[in-house]
Amino acid sequence: MSKPVIYSDKFAATLRHINVSLQDLEALRLILKGDSVIDWHKLEFSTIDDVNQFLNANQYFVENREDTERLRTIFSAAIKYLNTNFHYHFPKEIREITDVRELFLTASSTGYYQELACMILKVMHIINHIEARELRFFLPISEETLFRLAEEKVNKCVVEMKQKGFPIIEYQGSRKTRDSLITKLLAKRSTLAAQIFDKLRFRLVVKDSNDLIPVLIYMKQNLFPFNYIIPLESKNNIINLRSLLDESSYFKNIAGDLEYGIKFEEMLCEHYETNPYTSEHYRMINFIVDMPIRVDQLICLYGQPMLQHMGNIVFLLIEFQMFDETSYGINEEGSNSHERYKARQKWDVISRLVHGMVPFNVKTANIKNFAPAVVEKEEK
Protein backbone atom coordinates (compact mmCIF):
# COMPACT_ATOMS: atom_id res chain seq x y z
CA MET A 1 0.00 0.00 0.00
CA SER A 2 1.27 3.42 -0.88
CA LYS A 3 1.71 6.20 1.64
CA PRO A 4 -1.66 7.53 2.84
CA VAL A 5 -3.02 10.53 1.00
CA ILE A 6 -3.93 13.34 3.37
CA TYR A 7 -7.50 14.37 2.65
CA SER A 8 -8.90 17.74 3.55
CA ASP A 9 -11.41 20.34 2.47
CA LYS A 10 -9.77 20.23 -0.96
CA PHE A 11 -12.73 17.94 -1.73
CA ALA A 12 -15.10 20.85 -1.45
CA ALA A 13 -14.18 22.41 -4.81
CA THR A 14 -15.25 19.33 -6.77
CA LEU A 15 -17.90 17.95 -4.45
CA ARG A 16 -19.97 21.11 -4.85
CA HIS A 17 -21.42 19.43 -7.94
CA ILE A 18 -22.82 16.44 -6.03
CA ASN A 19 -24.46 15.55 -2.75
CA VAL A 20 -22.61 12.79 -0.91
CA SER A 21 -24.64 10.50 1.32
CA LEU A 22 -23.82 7.59 3.60
CA GLN A 23 -25.01 5.27 0.83
CA ASP A 24 -22.46 6.88 -1.51
CA LEU A 25 -19.71 6.23 1.01
CA GLU A 26 -20.80 2.61 1.42
CA ALA A 27 -20.80 2.21 -2.36
CA LEU A 28 -17.37 3.83 -2.63
CA ARG A 29 -15.98 1.33 -0.17
CA LEU A 30 -17.53 -1.54 -2.16
CA ILE A 31 -16.06 -0.26 -5.44
CA LEU A 32 -12.56 0.14 -4.06
CA LYS A 33 -12.58 -3.10 -2.09
CA GLY A 34 -14.36 -5.33 -4.60
CA ASP A 35 -16.95 -6.56 -2.10
CA SER A 36 -20.48 -7.76 -2.88
CA VAL A 37 -23.86 -6.25 -2.00
CA ILE A 38 -25.06 -9.77 -1.17
CA ASP A 39 -22.97 -9.50 2.01
CA TRP A 40 -24.66 -6.25 3.09
CA HIS A 41 -27.40 -6.39 5.71
CA LYS A 42 -28.67 -2.83 5.36
CA LEU A 43 -29.10 -0.05 2.81
CA GLU A 44 -28.82 3.68 3.48
CA PHE A 45 -31.30 5.35 1.14
CA SER A 46 -32.90 8.40 2.76
CA THR A 47 -35.42 9.56 0.16
CA ILE A 48 -37.34 8.41 -2.90
CA ASP A 49 -35.04 10.60 -4.97
CA ASP A 50 -32.06 8.58 -3.71
CA VAL A 51 -33.80 5.39 -4.81
CA ASN A 52 -34.68 6.91 -8.18
CA GLN A 53 -31.03 7.78 -8.77
CA PHE A 54 -29.98 4.22 -7.94
CA LEU A 55 -32.64 2.75 -10.23
CA ASN A 56 -31.61 5.10 -13.03
CA ALA A 57 -28.02 3.83 -12.76
CA ASN A 58 -29.49 0.34 -13.14
CA GLN A 59 -31.37 1.59 -16.24
CA TYR A 60 -34.83 1.51 -14.62
CA PHE A 61 -36.79 4.74 -14.98
CA VAL A 62 -39.83 5.11 -12.75
CA GLU A 63 -41.57 7.50 -15.15
CA ASN A 64 -41.73 4.57 -17.57
CA ARG A 65 -44.73 2.35 -16.76
CA GLU A 66 -43.09 -0.70 -18.35
CA ASP A 67 -40.09 -0.30 -16.06
CA THR A 68 -42.19 -0.10 -12.90
CA GLU A 69 -44.15 -3.17 -13.99
CA ARG A 70 -40.88 -4.97 -14.68
CA LEU A 71 -39.63 -4.16 -11.17
CA ARG A 72 -42.88 -5.47 -9.74
CA THR A 73 -42.48 -8.71 -11.72
CA ILE A 74 -38.95 -9.24 -10.39
CA PHE A 75 -40.21 -8.46 -6.88
CA SER A 76 -42.92 -11.13 -7.17
CA ALA A 77 -40.39 -13.65 -8.51
CA ALA A 78 -38.11 -13.00 -5.51
CA ILE A 79 -41.01 -13.51 -3.08
CA LYS A 80 -41.91 -16.77 -4.82
CA TYR A 81 -38.31 -18.00 -4.76
CA LEU A 82 -37.90 -17.37 -1.03
CA ASN A 83 -41.25 -18.96 -0.27
CA THR A 84 -40.63 -22.06 -2.41
CA ASN A 85 -37.04 -22.74 -1.42
CA PHE A 86 -36.84 -21.45 2.16
CA HIS A 87 -40.51 -21.43 3.24
CA TYR A 88 -40.54 -17.71 4.00
CA HIS A 89 -44.06 -16.37 4.41
CA PHE A 90 -43.90 -12.60 4.20
CA PRO A 91 -46.30 -10.34 6.09
CA LYS A 92 -48.91 -8.40 4.16
CA GLU A 93 -47.02 -5.13 4.70
CA ILE A 94 -44.16 -6.52 2.62
CA ARG A 95 -45.98 -8.86 0.27
CA GLU A 96 -48.46 -6.25 -0.96
CA ILE A 97 -46.05 -3.39 -1.61
CA THR A 98 -47.13 -1.77 -4.89
CA ASP A 99 -44.27 0.68 -5.38
CA VAL A 100 -41.05 -1.33 -5.25
CA ARG A 101 -39.14 1.83 -4.29
CA GLU A 102 -40.71 1.50 -0.84
CA LEU A 103 -38.78 -1.73 -0.44
CA PHE A 104 -35.48 0.17 -0.70
CA LEU A 105 -36.55 2.61 2.00
CA THR A 106 -37.70 -0.26 4.23
CA ALA A 107 -34.33 -1.97 3.71
CA SER A 108 -32.75 1.30 4.91
CA SER A 109 -34.79 1.46 8.11
CA THR A 110 -34.60 -0.70 11.25
CA GLY A 111 -36.49 -3.67 12.59
CA TYR A 112 -37.83 -6.99 11.31
CA TYR A 113 -39.27 -5.60 8.08
CA GLN A 114 -35.87 -4.13 7.24
CA GLU A 115 -34.25 -7.56 7.25
CA LEU A 116 -36.98 -9.02 5.04
CA ALA A 117 -36.78 -6.13 2.57
CA CYS A 118 -33.01 -6.47 2.32
CA MET A 119 -33.33 -10.21 1.72
CA ILE A 120 -35.85 -9.70 -1.10
CA LEU A 121 -33.71 -7.03 -2.77
CA LYS A 122 -30.69 -9.36 -2.82
CA VAL A 123 -32.73 -12.00 -4.63
CA MET A 124 -34.11 -9.37 -7.01
CA HIS A 125 -30.54 -8.33 -7.77
CA ILE A 126 -29.72 -11.88 -8.86
CA ILE A 127 -32.94 -12.49 -10.81
CA ASN A 128 -32.50 -9.23 -12.71
CA HIS A 129 -28.98 -10.26 -13.68
CA ILE A 130 -29.91 -13.81 -14.70
CA GLU A 131 -32.80 -12.73 -16.92
CA ALA A 132 -30.72 -9.99 -18.53
CA ARG A 133 -28.08 -12.59 -19.35
CA GLU A 134 -30.75 -14.84 -20.86
CA LEU A 135 -32.07 -11.96 -22.95
CA ARG A 136 -28.61 -11.29 -24.35
CA PHE A 137 -28.29 -14.96 -25.28
CA PHE A 138 -31.53 -14.95 -27.28
CA LEU A 139 -31.12 -11.55 -28.94
CA PRO A 140 -29.07 -11.45 -32.16
CA ILE A 141 -26.94 -8.56 -30.87
CA SER A 142 -23.26 -8.41 -31.76
CA GLU A 143 -20.64 -7.57 -29.16
CA GLU A 144 -19.63 -4.70 -31.41
CA THR A 145 -23.11 -3.17 -31.10
CA LEU A 146 -23.02 -3.41 -27.30
CA PHE A 147 -19.50 -1.94 -27.22
CA ARG A 148 -20.73 1.04 -29.23
CA LEU A 149 -23.71 1.60 -26.91
CA ALA A 150 -21.48 1.36 -23.84
CA GLU A 151 -18.94 3.79 -25.31
CA GLU A 152 -21.70 6.31 -26.04
CA LYS A 153 -22.91 6.01 -22.46
CA VAL A 154 -19.48 6.48 -20.88
CA ASN A 155 -18.52 9.28 -23.28
CA LYS A 156 -21.68 11.20 -22.40
CA CYS A 157 -20.94 10.94 -18.66
CA VAL A 158 -17.33 12.10 -19.07
CA VAL A 159 -18.44 15.09 -21.16
CA GLU A 160 -20.92 16.02 -18.41
CA MET A 161 -18.21 15.78 -15.75
CA LYS A 162 -15.87 18.01 -17.72
CA GLN A 163 -18.64 20.57 -18.23
CA LYS A 164 -19.28 20.57 -14.48
CA GLY A 165 -15.62 21.29 -13.77
CA PHE A 166 -14.31 17.89 -12.75
CA PRO A 167 -10.53 18.01 -13.34
CA ILE A 168 -10.28 15.15 -15.85
CA ILE A 169 -7.07 15.72 -17.80
CA GLU A 170 -7.09 12.53 -19.88
CA TYR A 171 -9.79 10.12 -20.95
CA GLN A 172 -9.54 7.17 -23.30
CA GLY A 173 -11.61 4.15 -24.24
CA SER A 174 -10.00 1.10 -25.83
CA ARG A 175 -10.78 -2.45 -26.87
CA LYS A 176 -8.48 -5.43 -26.62
CA THR A 177 -7.16 -6.60 -29.95
CA ARG A 178 -7.47 -10.22 -31.00
CA ASP A 179 -3.72 -10.78 -30.44
CA SER A 180 -3.93 -9.25 -26.96
CA LEU A 181 -6.80 -11.58 -26.06
CA ILE A 182 -4.85 -14.62 -27.25
CA THR A 183 -1.76 -13.56 -25.29
CA LYS A 184 -3.77 -12.89 -22.13
CA LEU A 185 -5.52 -16.26 -22.30
CA LEU A 186 -2.23 -18.07 -22.89
CA ALA A 187 -0.81 -16.32 -19.82
CA LYS A 188 -3.79 -17.16 -17.59
CA ARG A 189 -3.79 -20.45 -15.74
CA SER A 190 -7.50 -20.75 -16.52
CA THR A 191 -7.78 -20.32 -20.28
CA LEU A 192 -11.48 -19.45 -20.50
CA ALA A 193 -12.48 -16.52 -22.67
CA ALA A 194 -15.39 -15.86 -20.30
CA GLN A 195 -12.86 -14.74 -17.69
CA ILE A 196 -11.58 -11.84 -19.78
CA PHE A 197 -13.09 -8.81 -18.07
CA ASP A 198 -11.32 -6.04 -19.95
CA LYS A 199 -12.31 -6.43 -23.58
CA LEU A 200 -13.68 -2.91 -23.27
CA ARG A 201 -11.70 -0.56 -21.04
CA PHE A 202 -11.92 3.09 -20.05
CA ARG A 203 -9.06 5.07 -18.55
CA LEU A 204 -9.46 8.34 -16.66
CA VAL A 205 -6.66 10.52 -15.33
CA VAL A 206 -7.46 13.35 -12.92
CA LYS A 207 -5.28 16.24 -11.75
CA ASP A 208 -4.85 15.27 -8.11
CA SER A 209 -5.44 12.16 -6.01
CA ASN A 210 -8.05 14.11 -4.02
CA ASP A 211 -10.11 14.39 -7.23
CA LEU A 212 -10.51 10.62 -7.56
CA ILE A 213 -13.15 10.42 -4.83
CA PRO A 214 -15.58 12.98 -6.32
CA VAL A 215 -15.18 11.50 -9.82
CA LEU A 216 -15.88 7.99 -8.53
CA ILE A 217 -18.97 9.13 -6.63
CA TYR A 218 -20.33 11.03 -9.63
CA MET A 219 -19.81 8.00 -11.88
CA LYS A 220 -21.49 5.77 -9.33
CA GLN A 221 -24.47 8.11 -9.19
CA ASN A 222 -24.83 8.75 -12.92
CA LEU A 223 -23.08 6.05 -14.95
CA PHE A 224 -22.77 2.58 -13.47
CA PRO A 225 -24.65 0.72 -10.69
CA PHE A 226 -22.37 -0.06 -7.77
CA ASN A 227 -24.34 -3.25 -7.08
CA TYR A 228 -22.94 -4.81 -10.27
CA ILE A 229 -19.27 -4.25 -9.46
CA ILE A 230 -17.63 -7.65 -9.99
CA PRO A 231 -16.57 -8.93 -6.52
CA LEU A 232 -12.88 -9.67 -5.89
CA GLU A 233 -11.80 -7.86 -9.07
CA SER A 234 -11.15 -4.38 -7.67
CA LYS A 235 -7.60 -3.14 -7.19
CA ASN A 236 -6.65 0.06 -5.39
CA ASN A 237 -3.28 1.26 -4.17
CA ILE A 238 -3.84 4.99 -4.50
CA ILE A 239 -6.65 5.77 -2.06
CA ASN A 240 -6.18 4.75 1.55
CA LEU A 241 -9.75 4.41 2.78
CA ARG A 242 -8.80 4.47 6.44
CA SER A 243 -6.98 7.78 5.95
CA LEU A 244 -9.91 9.11 3.95
CA LEU A 245 -12.39 8.33 6.71
CA ASP A 246 -10.09 9.45 9.52
CA GLU A 247 -8.73 12.68 8.09
CA SER A 248 -11.33 14.15 5.75
CA SER A 249 -13.43 16.73 7.52
CA TYR A 250 -15.93 16.37 4.69
CA PHE A 251 -16.67 12.71 5.47
CA LYS A 252 -16.27 12.68 9.25
CA ASN A 253 -19.92 13.49 9.92
CA ILE A 254 -21.19 10.40 8.11
CA ALA A 255 -18.30 7.92 8.37
CA GLY A 256 -19.30 6.93 11.91
CA ASP A 257 -22.54 5.38 10.61
CA LEU A 258 -20.90 3.02 8.11
CA GLU A 259 -22.26 -0.52 8.21
CA TYR A 260 -18.78 -1.72 9.11
CA GLY A 261 -17.19 1.11 11.05
CA ILE A 262 -13.86 2.79 10.52
CA LYS A 263 -12.18 0.52 13.05
CA PHE A 264 -12.93 -2.48 10.82
CA GLU A 265 -11.28 -0.94 7.76
CA GLU A 266 -8.11 -2.99 8.09
CA MET A 267 -10.23 -6.15 8.36
CA LEU A 268 -11.92 -5.37 5.05
CA CYS A 269 -8.75 -6.01 3.12
CA GLU A 270 -8.48 -6.61 -0.59
CA HIS A 271 -9.06 -10.22 -1.68
CA TYR A 272 -7.62 -10.09 -5.18
CA GLU A 273 -4.51 -11.83 -6.39
CA THR A 274 -1.85 -9.52 -7.73
CA ASN A 275 -1.08 -9.63 -11.43
CA PRO A 276 2.33 -11.36 -11.74
CA TYR A 277 3.32 -9.10 -14.65
CA THR A 278 2.49 -5.77 -12.98
CA SER A 279 5.29 -3.94 -11.21
CA GLU A 280 4.83 -3.69 -7.44
CA HIS A 281 5.22 0.08 -7.78
CA TYR A 282 2.42 0.48 -10.32
CA ARG A 283 -0.37 2.63 -8.82
CA MET A 284 -3.99 2.75 -9.97
CA ILE A 285 -7.64 2.19 -9.14
CA ASN A 286 -9.10 -0.61 -11.20
CA PHE A 287 -12.54 -2.23 -11.08
CA ILE A 288 -14.90 -4.20 -13.32
CA VAL A 289 -18.56 -3.32 -13.79
CA ASP A 290 -21.23 -5.44 -15.42
CA MET A 291 -22.84 -2.45 -17.09
CA PRO A 292 -26.59 -2.55 -17.83
CA ILE A 293 -27.38 -1.49 -21.40
CA ARG A 294 -30.92 -0.67 -22.60
CA VAL A 295 -31.88 -2.58 -25.75
CA ASP A 296 -35.53 -1.55 -26.17
CA GLN A 297 -35.04 -0.39 -29.74
CA LEU A 298 -33.02 -3.45 -30.69
CA ILE A 299 -35.76 -5.78 -29.41
CA CYS A 300 -38.24 -3.98 -31.67
CA LEU A 301 -35.77 -3.83 -34.55
CA TYR A 302 -35.22 -7.56 -34.54
CA GLY A 303 -38.96 -8.20 -34.16
CA GLN A 304 -38.77 -10.33 -31.05
CA PRO A 305 -41.42 -8.98 -28.66
CA MET A 306 -41.80 -12.47 -27.20
CA LEU A 307 -38.57 -11.79 -25.30
CA GLN A 308 -39.95 -8.77 -23.47
CA HIS A 309 -40.82 -10.90 -20.43
CA MET A 310 -37.04 -10.90 -19.82
CA GLY A 311 -37.00 -7.10 -19.70
CA ASN A 312 -35.10 -4.74 -21.96
CA ILE A 313 -31.66 -4.68 -20.33
CA VAL A 314 -28.53 -6.69 -21.11
CA PHE A 315 -25.15 -6.56 -19.38
CA LEU A 316 -21.66 -5.89 -20.68
CA LEU A 317 -18.44 -6.27 -18.69
CA ILE A 318 -16.39 -3.06 -18.65
CA GLU A 319 -13.09 -2.28 -16.96
CA PHE A 320 -12.37 1.14 -15.49
CA GLN A 321 -8.83 2.32 -14.73
CA MET A 322 -8.34 5.55 -12.79
CA PHE A 323 -5.17 7.47 -11.99
CA ASP A 324 -4.06 10.80 -10.63
CA GLU A 325 -1.58 12.70 -12.82
CA THR A 326 1.43 11.99 -10.61
CA SER A 327 0.77 8.24 -10.40
CA TYR A 328 0.09 8.06 -14.11
CA GLY A 329 3.44 9.65 -14.89
CA ILE A 330 5.34 7.34 -12.51
CA ASN A 331 3.58 4.32 -14.05
CA GLU A 332 5.21 5.08 -17.41
CA GLU A 333 8.73 4.94 -16.00
CA GLY A 334 11.12 1.99 -15.84
CA SER A 335 9.70 -1.39 -14.82
CA ASN A 336 6.25 0.17 -14.35
CA SER A 337 5.82 0.92 -18.06
CA HIS A 338 3.27 -0.84 -20.24
CA GLU A 339 6.02 -2.01 -22.58
CA ARG A 340 7.84 -3.78 -19.73
CA TYR A 341 4.54 -5.24 -18.52
CA LYS A 342 3.81 -6.70 -21.98
CA ALA A 343 7.37 -8.03 -22.25
CA ARG A 344 7.05 -9.90 -18.93
CA GLN A 345 3.73 -11.33 -20.05
CA LYS A 346 5.10 -12.48 -23.42
CA TRP A 347 8.09 -14.21 -21.87
CA ASP A 348 5.75 -16.13 -19.58
CA VAL A 349 3.61 -17.16 -22.54
CA ILE A 350 6.64 -18.39 -24.49
CA SER A 351 7.88 -20.27 -21.42
CA ARG A 352 4.50 -21.89 -20.99
CA LEU A 353 4.23 -22.85 -24.67
CA VAL A 354 7.75 -24.27 -24.82
CA HIS A 355 8.43 -25.57 -21.33
CA GLY A 356 4.99 -26.20 -19.82
CA MET A 357 5.10 -26.60 -16.04
CA VAL A 358 8.80 -25.84 -15.60
CA PRO A 359 8.95 -23.20 -12.82
CA PHE A 360 9.49 -19.72 -14.24
CA ASN A 361 9.61 -16.34 -12.56
CA VAL A 362 8.97 -13.62 -15.13
CA LYS A 363 10.48 -10.93 -12.91
CA THR A 364 13.82 -12.60 -12.17
CA ALA A 365 14.50 -15.20 -14.85
CA ASN A 366 16.95 -14.78 -17.71
CA ILE A 367 14.50 -14.73 -20.58
CA LYS A 368 17.19 -15.68 -23.12
CA ASN A 369 17.30 -19.16 -21.58
CA PHE A 370 13.68 -19.67 -22.50
CA ALA A 371 13.02 -18.09 -25.87
CA PRO A 372 16.25 -17.04 -27.62
CA ALA A 373 14.69 -16.74 -31.06
CA VAL A 374 11.97 -14.45 -29.80
CA VAL A 375 14.43 -12.42 -27.73
CA GLU A 376 16.67 -11.86 -30.71
CA LYS A 377 13.71 -10.73 -32.79
CA GLU A 378 12.58 -8.34 -30.07
CA GLU A 379 16.07 -6.86 -29.70
CA LYS A 380 16.28 -6.14 -33.39
Beta strands, then each sheet from edge to edge (+ up, - down):
strand 1: 168-175
strand 2: 200-206
strand 3: 235-236
strand 4: 285-294
strand 5: 313-324
sheet 1: 1+ 2- 5- 4+ 3-
end
